[in-house]
Amino acid sequence: MTFAGSLQEGGGPRVRLHRSYLRGTDHWSSPKLPQPQWQEDGVHRTCSISQESPPGLPLPSSPGQVAPEGGSFGPLSTSVPSGGSGIGRACCQVLAREGARLVVTDINLQAAKHTLTLLPGGQQHVAVAMDVKDRRSVEDAMKFAQDQCDAPPSLLVNCAGVATFALISEADDDLWQKIIDVNLKGIFLVTQAFATSLLDNGKDSKGAIVNIASILGKTGHTYLGGYSASKGGVISLTKTCAAELASKAIRVNCVLPGLIDTPMAAGASEEILENHKRLTPLGRLGHPEEVAEVVAFLLSERSSYMVGACVEVTGGYAM
Ligand SMILES: NC(=O)c1ccc[n+]([C@@H]2O[C@H](COP(=O)([O-])OP(=O)(O)OC[C@H]3O[C@@H](n4cnc5c(N)ncnc54)[C@H](O)[C@@H]3O)[C@@H](O)[C@H]2O)c1
């Protein structure tokens, strides 16, 4: 089945809109929209309007609504981060705190299972092995997630990644291919499986995806040519997915971390670490939780008007 062929047509949920406008302005004159009921208080005109959202333009379920007490995510929300380490594990911890029910995936199942032991809250989280560069593995994991939760996941963090340090003059084909397969093709495969299962579930399904790119996707970096190129691809892929899926009520955004204190960063030389800190106005590496908090915001309804955004979490590096 092709990706486009699996998408369903149709608008979002029935919503009620409330808008206040200064006297004399009328933003509801489009013939496509129903006429509003106006109320006057001497200064403002206020209108209430109930409408079906037009096809392809889903509206937030409750515009302006703040996060519900007890977390940003309802008990039925599920998420599929690559959560066995570093930023992914921190995402799991923050999302669980915010009420999400998690399916923690990683190529390293033991690491994903260990993440489960660190999660707060009483939700029934599960772990499953998934190799993001292998279509079969991705589709099996997505089916497992759907079966475990009796519904497809509605939130996704694409966090799996590898980094290998080599000058362009020394990098070989295998090194280049592995980086592109995990960091870029992996996001394509997982996003496709996630969106297909969510959209096959019915037209009221809403979702959000956050891709973990890198500030190096914008700047490039010596010794990290393949890695930086893959992350530049993630930025571009995020925007394409965002454009294609927004009308299907799935928002896609990405985060561009600077250097974050994880096992991946531990692979960098002392010279690279010191140089990066020197060029970072905050003068330190970031903590995985500082990225995870932004991811949680981008997954939540608090960012309901953000689509295709690339949010830098860098301590000011390369701003
Ligand atoms: N640490 C940083 O400085 C930094 C900066 C910018 C972006 N990032 C990105 O953040 C993401 C997380 O990185 P991290 O720093 O937490 O690194 P990490 O090494 O701690 O975690 C990476 C995780 O990806 C998993 N993984 C690797 N290959 C996989 C595959 N084929 N399928 C499924 N899972 C796989 C690993 O098992 C590991 O759990 C990566 O995409 C990375 O590129 C990291």
Ligand as a Chemical Component Dictionary entry (heavy atoms), coordinates in Angstrom:
data_LIG
# 
_chem_comp.id                   LIG 
_chem_comp.type                 NON-POLYMER 
_chem_comp.pdbx_formal_charge   0 
_chem_comp.three_letter_code    LIG 
# 
loop_
_chem_comp_atom.comp_id 
_chem_comp_atom.atom_id 
_chem_comp_atom.alt_atom_id 
_chem_comp_atom.type_symbol 
_chem_comp_atom.charge 
_chem_comp_atom.model_Cartn_x 
_chem_comp_atom.model_Cartn_y 
_chem_comp_atom.model_Cartn_z 
_chem_comp_atom.pdbx_ordinal 
LIG N1  N1  N 0  23.343 14.074 22.164 1  
LIG C1  C1  C 0  23.439 15.121 21.351 2  
LIG O1  O1  O 0  24.315 15.981 21.502 3  
LIG C2  C2  C 0  22.448 15.280 20.231 4  
LIG C3  C3  C 0  22.391 16.511 19.602 5  
LIG C4  C4  C 0  21.502 16.706 18.555 6  
LIG C5  C5  C 0  20.678 15.663 18.182 7  
LIG N2  N2  N 1  20.731 14.471 18.802 8  
LIG C6  C6  C 0  19.845 13.410 18.342 9  
LIG O2  O2  O 0  19.014 12.986 19.408 10 
LIG C7  C7  C 0  18.635 11.630 19.165 11 
LIG C8  C8  C 0  18.929 10.834 20.426 12 
LIG O3  O3  O 0  20.316 10.839 20.616 13 
LIG P1  P1  P 0  20.996 10.644 22.053 14 
LIG O4  O4  O 0  21.941 11.729 22.232 15 
LIG O5  O5  O -1 19.960 10.389 23.075 16 
LIG O6  O6  O 0  21.850 9.346  21.746 17 
LIG P2  P2  P 0  21.909 7.937  22.448 18 
LIG O7  O7  O 0  23.040 7.234  21.787 19 
LIG O8  O8  O 0  21.913 8.085  23.917 20 
LIG O9  O9  O 0  20.526 7.249  22.025 21 
LIG C9  C9  C 0  20.289 6.823  20.710 22 
LIG C10 C10 C 0  19.270 5.694  20.792 23 
LIG O10 O10 O 0  18.951 5.280  19.459 24 
LIG C11 C11 C 0  18.891 3.875  19.459 25 
LIG N3  N3  N 0  19.113 3.352  18.132 26 
LIG C12 C12 C 0  20.258 3.366  17.398 27 
LIG N4  N4  N 0  20.061 2.758  16.210 28 
LIG C13 C13 C 0  18.773 2.358  16.190 29 
LIG C14 C14 C 0  17.974 1.683  15.244 30 
LIG N5  N5  N 0  18.477 1.252  14.061 31 
LIG N6  N6  N 0  16.683 1.458  15.538 32 
LIG C15 C15 C 0  16.169 1.864  16.717 33 
LIG N7  N7  N 0  16.865 2.495  17.671 34 
LIG C16 C16 C 0  18.160 2.747  17.398 35 
LIG C17 C17 C 0  19.986 3.451  20.410 36 
LIG O11 O11 O 0  19.840 2.105  20.861 37 
LIG C18 C18 C 0  19.827 4.477  21.518 38 
LIG O12 O12 O 0  18.894 4.041  22.482 39 
LIG C19 C19 C 0  19.431 11.169 17.956 40 
LIG O13 O13 O 0  18.611 11.260 16.811 41 
LIG C20 C20 C 0  20.557 12.169 17.870 42 
LIG O14 O14 O 0  21.057 12.307 16.567 43 
LIG C21 C21 C 0  21.609 14.251 19.832 44 
# 
loop_
_chem_comp_bond.comp_id 
_chem_comp_bond.atom_id_1 
_chem_comp_bond.atom_id_2 
_chem_comp_bond.value_order 
_chem_comp_bond.pdbx_ordinal 
LIG N1  C1  SING 1  
LIG C1  O1  DOUB 2  
LIG C1  C2  SING 3  
LIG C2  C3  SING 4  
LIG C2  C21 DOUB 5  
LIG C3  C4  DOUB 6  
LIG C4  C5  SING 7  
LIG C5  N2  DOUB 8  
LIG N2  C6  SING 9  
LIG N2  C21 SING 10 
LIG C6  O2  SING 11 
LIG C6  C20 SING 12 
LIG O2  C7  SING 13 
LIG C7  C8  SING 14 
LIG C7  C19 SING 15 
LIG C8  O3  SING 16 
LIG O3  P1  SING 17 
LIG P1  O4  DOUB 18 
LIG P1  O5  SING 19 
LIG P1  O6  SING 20 
LIG O6  P2  SING 21 
LIG P2  O7  DOUB 22 
LIG P2  O8  SING 23 
LIG P2  O9  SING 24 
LIG O9  C9  SING 25 
LIG C9  C10 SING 26 
LIG C10 O10 SING 27 
LIG C10 C18 SING 28 
LIG O10 C11 SING 29 
LIG C11 N3  SING 30 
LIG C11 C17 SING 31 
LIG N3  C12 SING 32 
LIG N3  C16 SING 33 
LIG C12 N4  DOUB 34 
LIG N4  C13 SING 35 
LIG C13 C14 SING 36 
LIG C13 C16 DOUB 37 
LIG C14 N5  SING 38 
LIG C14 N6  DOUB 39 
LIG N6  C15 SING 40 
LIG C15 N7  DOUB 41 
LIG N7  C16 SING 42 
LIG C17 O11 SING 43 
LIG C17 C18 SING 44 
LIG C18 O12 SING 45 
LIG C19 O13 SING 46 
LIG C19 C20 SING 47 
LIG C20 O14 SING 48 
# 
